[in-house]
Structures are given as C-alpha cells and as structure tokens.
C-alpha cells in the first residue's frame, strides 16, 4: 500500500499518482524556488489564509505583521497592566 505513516501509526494515502500529470493548468511553479521557505517552516512558521478582501489590502507578510504588531501595541495600551495582551 502506498502512503505515509503518521505519528499515530495510521497510513495516509498519497492517492493515485500513476495516472501521469494531474496538476491543474492554473498552477504555475515555473518561477518557484525549491526550499525557499524550508527554514521558516522548520522554525514553526504559521500559514494563515486571508480572505480575498483582506488580501487586497495586505500584499505581503511584512504588511500583515506590521498591522498586527500595531494592533497588539494598541491593545496593550488600552488594557490594565494585569490584563496585558
């Protein structure tokens, strides 16, 4: 049986990969860099999916992080010292 063995011992199927190329035409990885985010992934970086209306405003992770840090600073200034975020 083809598949990956998960930590709990269950087998996770890889699906049927013998049918050839099942990549959707809209997926274009021609400009991709293999392993570009590997170190961030290993460090525990979270992947967050933005709703389309939010993604229009925040074009990259730097802008999202800047906005979230500003929100955290504002929250810390609004809460009493014993309830800081």
N, CA, C and O atoms as CSV, one atom per row, in Angstrom:
chain,resi,resn,atom,element,x,y,z
A,1,UNK,N,N,0.850,-1.188,0.000
A,1,UNK,CA,C,0.000,0.000,0.000
A,1,UNK,C,C,0.884,1.235,0.000
A,1,UNK,O,O,1.782,1.355,0.834
A,2,UNK,N,N,0.640,2.156,-0.928
A,2,UNK,CA,C,1.395,3.392,-0.974
A,2,UNK,C,C,0.818,4.369,0.033
A,2,UNK,O,O,-0.401,4.482,0.164
A,3,UNK,N,N,1.681,5.072,0.742
A,3,UNK,CA,C,1.202,6.071,1.680
A,3,UNK,C,C,2.254,6.451,2.682
A,3,UNK,O,O,3.353,5.896,2.697
A,4,UNK,N,N,1.911,7.398,3.514
A,4,UNK,CA,C,2.784,7.859,4.571
A,4,UNK,C,C,2.270,7.331,5.888
A,4,UNK,O,O,1.060,7.255,6.100
A,5,UNK,N,N,3.168,6.967,6.769
A,5,UNK,CA,C,2.769,6.513,8.094
A,5,UNK,C,C,2.824,7.716,9.026
A,5,UNK,O,O,3.876,8.332,9.197
A,6,UNK,N,N,1.687,8.044,9.626
A,6,UNK,CA,C,1.601,9.197,10.510
A,6,UNK,C,C,2.108,8.807,11.891
A,6,UNK,O,O,2.339,7.629,12.162
A,7,UNK,N,N,2.283,9.804,12.774
A,7,UNK,CA,C,2.796,9.561,14.106
A,7,UNK,C,C,1.945,8.568,14.891
A,7,UNK,O,O,2.473,7.810,15.704
A,8,UNK,N,N,0.634,8.566,14.655
A,8,UNK,CA,C,-0.238,7.658,15.394
A,8,UNK,C,C,-0.301,6.265,14.767
A,8,UNK,O,O,-1.067,5.416,15.222
A,9,UNK,N,N,0.496,6.027,13.728
A,9,UNK,CA,C,0.562,4.720,13.107
A,9,UNK,C,C,-0.394,4.513,11.943
A,9,UNK,O,O,-0.307,3.501,11.247
A,10,UNK,N,N,-1.310,5.459,11.720
A,10,UNK,CA,C,-2.244,5.331,10.608
A,10,UNK,C,C,-1.535,5.618,9.292
A,10,UNK,O,O,-0.540,6.341,9.250
A,11,UNK,N,N,-2.060,5.046,8.234
A,11,UNK,CA,C,-1.482,5.265,6.920
A,11,UNK,C,C,-2.294,6.326,6.197
A,11,UNK,O,O,-3.513,6.213,6.067
A,12,UNK,N,N,-1.596,7.368,5.724
A,12,UNK,CA,C,-2.240,8.426,4.980
A,12,UNK,C,C,-1.963,8.179,3.503
A,12,UNK,O,O,-0.809,8.153,3.074
A,13,UNK,N,N,-3.011,8.002,2.742
A,13,UNK,CA,C,-2.877,7.673,1.334
A,13,UNK,C,C,-2.286,8.832,0.554
A,13,UNK,O,O,-2.599,9.992,0.820
A,14,UNK,N,N,-1.441,8.519,-0.400
A,14,UNK,CA,C,-0.897,9.530,-1.293
A,14,UNK,C,C,-1.780,9.688,-2.522
A,14,UNK,O,O,-1.507,10.526,-3.382
A,15,UNK,N,N,-2.802,8.913,-2.604
A,15,UNK,CA,C,-3.681,8.969,-3.760
A,15,UNK,C,C,-3.089,8.193,-4.924
A,15,UNK,O,O,-2.040,7.562,-4.794
A,16,UNK,N,N,-3.753,8.245,-6.035
A,16,UNK,CA,C,-3.300,7.530,-7.215
A,16,UNK,C,C,-2.403,8.445,-8.034
A,16,UNK,O,O,-2.889,9.347,-8.716
A,17,UNK,N,N,-1.098,8.218,-7.970
A,17,UNK,CA,C,-0.160,9.077,-8.680
A,17,UNK,C,C,0.321,8.453,-9.977
A,17,UNK,O,O,1.184,9.022,-10.647
A,18,UNK,N,N,-0.218,7.292,-10.350
A,18,UNK,CA,C,0.258,6.600,-11.545
A,18,UNK,C,C,-0.435,7.076,-12.818
A,18,UNK,O,O,-0.094,6.615,-13.907
A,19,UNK,N,N,-1.395,7.983,-12.708
A,19,UNK,CA,C,-2.138,8.446,-13.874
A,19,UNK,C,C,-1.410,9.537,-14.666
A,19,UNK,O,O,-1.966,10.072,-15.625
A,20,UNK,N,N,-0.215,9.865,-14.292
A,20,UNK,CA,C,0.522,10.906,-15.005
A,20,UNK,C,C,0.365,12.252,-14.332
A,20,UNK,O,O,0.243,12.337,-13.110
A,21,UNK,N,N,0.367,13.293,-15.128
A,21,UNK,CA,C,0.326,14.658,-14.628
A,21,UNK,C,C,-1.104,15.061,-14.290
A,21,UNK,O,O,-1.934,15.240,-15.181
A,22,UNK,N,N,-1.389,15.202,-12.985
A,22,UNK,CA,C,-2.725,15.623,-12.577
A,22,UNK,C,C,-2.705,17.045,-12.032
A,22,UNK,O,O,-3.611,17.452,-11.305
A,23,UNK,N,N,-1.661,17.803,-12.389
A,23,UNK,CA,C,-1.536,19.191,-11.964
A,23,UNK,C,C,-2.531,20.050,-12.740
A,23,UNK,O,O,-2.652,19.922,-13.958
A,24,UNK,N,N,-3.228,20.908,-12.043
A,24,UNK,CA,C,-4.180,21.797,-12.701
A,24,UNK,C,C,-3.426,22.809,-13.558
A,24,UNK,O,O,-2.325,23.226,-13.198
A,25,UNK,N,N,-4.005,23.206,-14.681
A,25,UNK,CA,C,-3.314,24.136,-15.587
A,25,UNK,C,C,-3.046,25.506,-14.963
A,25,UNK,O,O,-2.099,26.185,-15.358
A,26,UNK,N,N,-3.871,25.923,-13.990
A,26,UNK,CA,C,-3.671,27.245,-13.399
A,26,UNK,C,C,-2.514,27.286,-12.401
A,26,UNK,O,O,-2.114,28.364,-11.961
A,27,UNK,N,N,-1.975,26.123,-12.044
A,27,UNK,CA,C,-0.827,26.076,-11.144
A,27,UNK,C,C,0.446,26.277,-11.951
A,27,UNK,O,O,0.778,25.461,-12.811
A,28,UNK,N,N,1.147,27.347,-11.677
A,28,UNK,CA,C,2.376,27.648,-12.409
A,28,UNK,C,C,3.519,27.798,-11.417
A,28,UNK,O,O,3.616,28.810,-10.722
A,29,UNK,N,N,4.374,26.802,-11.354
A,29,UNK,CA,C,5.515,26.831,-10.446
A,29,UNK,C,C,6.814,27.106,-11.197
A,29,UNK,O,O,7.897,26.846,-10.672
A,30,UNK,N,N,6.718,27.628,-12.416
A,30,UNK,CA,C,7.915,27.844,-13.227
A,30,UNK,C,C,8.868,28.846,-12.578
A,30,UNK,O,O,10.076,28.779,-12.804
A,31,UNK,N,N,8.345,29.766,-11.782
A,31,UNK,CA,C,9.206,30.748,-11.116
A,31,UNK,C,C,9.510,30.382,-9.678
A,31,UNK,O,O,10.099,31.176,-8.944
A,32,UNK,N,N,9.114,29.187,-9.268
A,32,UNK,CA,C,9.307,28.763,-7.892
A,32,UNK,C,C,10.756,28.441,-7.568
A,32,UNK,O,O,11.550,28.104,-8.446
A,33,UNK,N,N,11.082,28.553,-6.287
A,33,UNK,CA,C,12.416,28.227,-5.813
A,33,UNK,C,C,12.276,27.098,-4.795
A,33,UNK,O,O,11.666,27.276,-3.741
A,34,UNK,N,N,12.837,25.956,-5.112
A,34,UNK,CA,C,12.727,24.800,-4.234
A,34,UNK,C,C,13.403,25.079,-2.895
A,34,UNK,O,O,14.562,25.490,-2.847
A,35,UNK,N,N,12.669,24.851,-1.816
A,35,UNK,CA,C,13.206,25.001,-0.468
A,35,UNK,C,C,13.322,26.434,0.018
A,35,UNK,O,O,13.974,26.682,1.032
A,36,UNK,N,N,12.708,27.384,-0.674
A,36,UNK,CA,C,12.843,28.800,-0.327
A,36,UNK,C,C,12.357,29.094,1.093
A,36,UNK,O,O,12.966,29.903,1.794
A,37,UNK,N,N,11.293,28.466,1.518
A,37,UNK,CA,C,10.713,28.718,2.843
A,37,UNK,C,C,10.947,27.575,3.822
A,37,UNK,O,O,10.304,27.516,4.870
A,38,UNK,N,N,11.851,26.677,3.495
A,38,UNK,CA,C,12.075,25.487,4.310
A,38,UNK,C,C,12.476,25.842,5.736
A,38,UNK,O,O,11.929,25.277,6.683
A,39,UNK,N,N,13.419,26.763,5.910
A,39,UNK,CA,C,13.886,27.107,7.258
A,39,UNK,C,C,12.771,27.746,8.081
A,39,UNK,O,O,12.664,27.481,9.279
A,40,UNK,N,N,11.941,28.579,7.462
A,40,UNK,CA,C,10.820,29.169,8.181
A,40,UNK,C,C,9.828,28.091,8.602
A,40,UNK,O,O,9.297,28.129,9.712
A,41,UNK,N,N,9.581,27.138,7.721
A,41,UNK,CA,C,8.678,26.041,8.036
A,41,UNK,C,C,9.210,25.239,9.222
A,41,UNK,O,O,8.464,24.919,10.147
A,42,UNK,N,N,10.494,24.920,9.189
A,42,UNK,CA,C,11.116,24.152,10.272
A,42,UNK,C,C,11.083,24.918,11.589
A,42,UNK,O,O,11.005,24.308,12.655
A,43,UNK,N,N,11.140,26.243,11.529
A,43,UNK,CA,C,11.123,27.063,12.740
A,43,UNK,C,C,9.719,27.181,13.322
A,43,UNK,O,O,9.553,27.725,14.414
A,44,UNK,N,N,8.720,26.689,12.622
A,44,UNK,CA,C,7.361,26.712,13.147
A,44,UNK,C,C,6.523,27.861,12.642
A,44,UNK,O,O,5.557,28.250,13.298
A,45,UNK,N,N,6.862,28.409,11.506
A,45,UNK,CA,C,6.080,29.492,10.929
A,45,UNK,C,C,4.659,29.021,10.651
A,45,UNK,O,O,4.449,27.919,10.144
A,46,UNK,N,N,3.690,29.860,10.983
A,46,UNK,CA,C,2.289,29.528,10.732
A,46,UNK,C,C,1.876,29.990,9.345
A,46,UNK,O,O,2.339,31.019,8.854
A,47,UNK,N,N,1.015,29.228,8.734
A,47,UNK,CA,C,0.422,29.621,7.461
A,47,UNK,C,C,-0.982,30.106,7.764
A,47,UNK,O,O,-1.766,29.412,8.413
A,48,UNK,N,N,-1.289,31.294,7.293
A,48,UNK,CA,C,-2.598,31.896,7.533
A,48,UNK,C,C,-3.209,32.258,6.187
A,48,UNK,O,O,-2.542,32.852,5.340
A,49,UNK,N,N,-4.460,31.906,5.988
A,49,UNK,CA,C,-5.157,32.230,4.755
A,49,UNK,C,C,-6.017,33.465,4.980
A,49,UNK,O,O,-6.866,33.500,5.871
A,50,UNK,N,N,-5.777,34.472,4.158
A,50,UNK,CA,C,-6.522,35.718,4.264
A,50,UNK,C,C,-7.739,35.677,3.358
A,50,UNK,O,O,-7.691,35.110,2.266
A,51,UNK,N,N,-8.823,36.276,3.809
A,51,UNK,CA,C,-9.991,36.432,2.950
A,51,UNK,C,C,-9.614,37.363,1.803
A,51,UNK,O,O,-8.748,38.223,1.964
A,52,UNK,N,N,-10.255,37.201,0.649
A,52,UNK,CA,C,-9.883,37.994,-0.529
A,52,UNK,C,C,-9.884,39.502,-0.299
A,52,UNK,O,O,-9.003,40.195,-0.807
A,53,UNK,N,N,-10.859,40.032,0.462
A,53,UNK,CA,C,-10.896,41.477,0.686
A,53,UNK,C,C,-9.716,41.952,1.521
A,53,UNK,O,O,-9.223,43.062,1.320
A,54,UNK,N,N,-9.263,41.134,2.444
A,54,UNK,CA,C,-8.098,41.476,3.269
A,54,UNK,C,C,-6.821,41.334,2.447
A,54,UNK,O,O,-5.912,42.155,2.571
A,55,UNK,N,N,-6.744,40.314,1.621
A,55,UNK,CA,C,-5.553,40.084,0.794
A,55,UNK,C,C,-5.323,41.220,-0.198
A,55,UNK,O,O,-4.186,41.463,-0.601
A,56,UNK,N,N,-6.385,41.919,-0.596
A,56,UNK,CA,C,-6.223,43.059,-1.497
A,56,UNK,C,C,-5.475,44.208,-0.822
A,56,UNK,O,O,-4.762,44.968,-1.478
A,57,UNK,N,N,-5.644,44.324,0.499
A,57,UNK,CA,C,-5.014,45.403,1.254
A,57,UNK,C,C,-3.605,45.013,1.695
A,57,UNK,O,O,-2.678,45.819,1.613
A,58,UNK,N,N,-3.449,43.780,2.160
A,58,UNK,CA,C,-2.162,43.306,2.673
A,58,UNK,C,C,-1.521,42.402,1.624
A,58,UNK,O,O,-1.875,41.230,1.499
A,59,UNK,N,N,-0.584,42.956,0.880
A,59,UNK,CA,C,0.010,42.248,-0.252
A,59,UNK,C,C,1.107,41.263,0.142
A,59,UNK,O,O,1.433,40.368,-0.637
A,60,UNK,N,N,1.687,41.412,1.348
A,60,UNK,CA,C,2.774,40.523,1.750
A,60,UNK,C,C,2.772,40.333,3.264
A,60,UNK,O,O,2.043,41.015,3.984
A,61,UNK,N,N,3.585,39.410,3.732
A,61,UNK,CA,C,3.604,39.091,5.159
A,61,UNK,C,C,4.124,40.261,5.988
A,61,UNK,O,O,3.718,40.431,7.138
A,62,UNK,N,N,5.013,41.068,5.421
A,62,UNK,CA,C,5.538,42.218,6.157
A,62,UNK,C,C,4.422,43.196,6.526
A,62,UNK,O,O,4.381,43.696,7.651
A,63,UNK,N,N,3.522,43.469,5.589
A,63,UNK,CA,C,2.427,44.403,5.862
A,63,UNK,C,C,1.432,43.816,6.869
A,63,UNK,O,O,0.893,44.545,7.702
A,64,UNK,N,N,1.192,42.531,6.799
A,64,UNK,CA,C,0.305,41.884,7.773
A,64,UNK,C,C,0.930,41.937,9.162
A,64,UNK,O,O,0.257,42.280,10.134
A,65,UNK,N,N,2.208,41.599,9.257
A,65,UNK,CA,C,2.892,41.623,10.553
A,65,UNK,C,C,2.912,43.026,11.150
A,65,UNK,O,O,2.717,43.191,12.354
A,66,UNK,N,N,3.149,44.042,10.312
A,66,UNK,CA,C,3.179,45.426,10.786
A,66,UNK,C,C,1.813,45.811,11.374
A,66,UNK,O,O,1.748,46.419,12.443
A,67,UNK,N,N,0.737,45.462,10.685
A,67,UNK,CA,C,-0.615,45.787,11.157
A,67,UNK,C,C,-0.940,45.040,12.450
A,67,UNK,O,O,-1.532,45.612,13.366
A,68,UNK,N,N,-0.561,43.783,12.526
A,68,UNK,CA,C,-0.847,43.014,13.744
A,68,UNK,C,C,-0.047,43.528,14.939
A,68,UNK,O,O,-0.555,43.564,16.059
A,69,UNK,N,N,1.200,43.924,14.702
A,69,UNK,CA,C,2.006,44.491,15.799
A,69,UNK,C,C,1.414,45.808,16.286
A,69,UNK,O,O,1.397,46.074,17.488
A,70,UNK,N,N,0.929,46.629,15.365
A,70,UNK,CA,C,0.272,47.872,15.740
A,70,UNK,C,C,-0.974,47.580,16.572
A,70,UNK,O,O,-1.215,48.238,17.584
A,71,UNK,N,N,-1.757,46.602,16.152
A,71,UNK,CA,C,-2.957,46.218,16.898
A,71,UNK,C,C,-2.600,45.732,18.305
A,71,UNK,O,O,-3.279,46.075,19.273
A,72,UNK,N,N,-1.542,44.939,18.416
A,72,UNK,CA,C,-1.100,44.465,19.737
A,72,UNK,C,C,-0.658,45.620,20.626
A,72,UNK,O,O,-0.987,45.654,21.812
A,73,UNK,N,N,0.091,46.569,20.055
A,73,UNK,CA,C,0.515,47.741,20.835
A,73,UNK,C,C,-0.689,48.540,21.319
A,73,UNK,O,O,-0.728,48.977,22.469
A,74,UNK,N,N,-1.666,48.728,20.445
A,74,UNK,CA,C,-2.876,49.456,20.837
A,74,UNK,C,C,-3.622,48.718,21.942
A,74,UNK,O,O,-4.100,49.337,22.893
A,75,UNK,N,N,-3.721,47.418,21.820
A,75,UNK,CA,C,-4.425,46.618,22.833
A,75,UNK,C,C,-3.703,46.686,24.171
A,75,UNK,O,O,-4.339,46.800,25.218
A,76,UNK,N,N,-2.379,46.616,24.137
A,76,UNK,CA,C,-1.607,46.688,25.400
A,76,UNK,C,C,-1.802,48.032,26.085
A,76,UNK,O,O,-1.837,48.100,27.313
A,77,UNK,N,N,-1.928,49.100,25.310
A,77,UNK,CA,C,-2.114,50.427,25.887
A,77,UNK,C,C,-3.520,50.635,26.427
A,77,UNK,O,O,-3.728,51.507,27.271
A,78,UNK,N,N,-4.482,49.862,25.964
A,78,UNK,CA,C,-5.870,50.007,26.387
A,78,UNK,C,C,-6.230,49.135,27.588
A,78,UNK,O,O,-7.171,49.445,28.318
A,79,UNK,N,N,-5.490,48.052,27.797
A,79,UNK,CA,C,-5.794,47.127,28.884
A,79,UNK,C,C,-5.073,47.518,30.163
A,79,UNK,O,O,-3.979,48.080,30.107
A,80,UNK,N,N,-5.667,47.232,31.312
A,80,UNK,CA,C,-4.958,47.452,32.579
A,80,UNK,C,C,-3.680,46.601,32.606
A,80,UNK,O,O,-3.626,45.567,31.939
A,81,UNK,N,N,-2.657,47.010,33.359
A,81,UNK,CA,C,-1.370,46.294,33.358
A,81,UNK,C,C,-1.474,44.803,33.681
A,81,UNK,O,O,-0.693,44.018,33.144
A,82,UNK,N,N,-2.398,44.388,34.529
A,82,UNK,CA,C,-2.505,42.972,34.889
A,82,UNK,C,C,-3.253,42.168,33.837
A,82,UNK,O,O,-3.366,40.951,33.986
A,83,UNK,N,N,-3.776,42.796,32.768
A,83,UNK,CA,C,-4.510,42.091,31.714
A,83,UNK,C,C,-3.892,42.329,30.352
A,83,UNK,O,O,-4.574,42.203,29.335
A,84,UNK,N,N,-2.621,42.667,30.312
A,84,UNK,CA,C,-1.964,42.976,29.033
A,84,UNK,C,C,-2.008,41.792,28.100
A,84,UNK,O,O,-1.962,40.642,28.538
A,85,UNK,N,N,-2.098,42.072,26.801
A,85,UNK,CA,C,-2.176,41.028,25.775
A,85,UNK,C,C,-0.867,40.293,25.639
A,85,UNK,O,O,-0.753,39.381,24.820
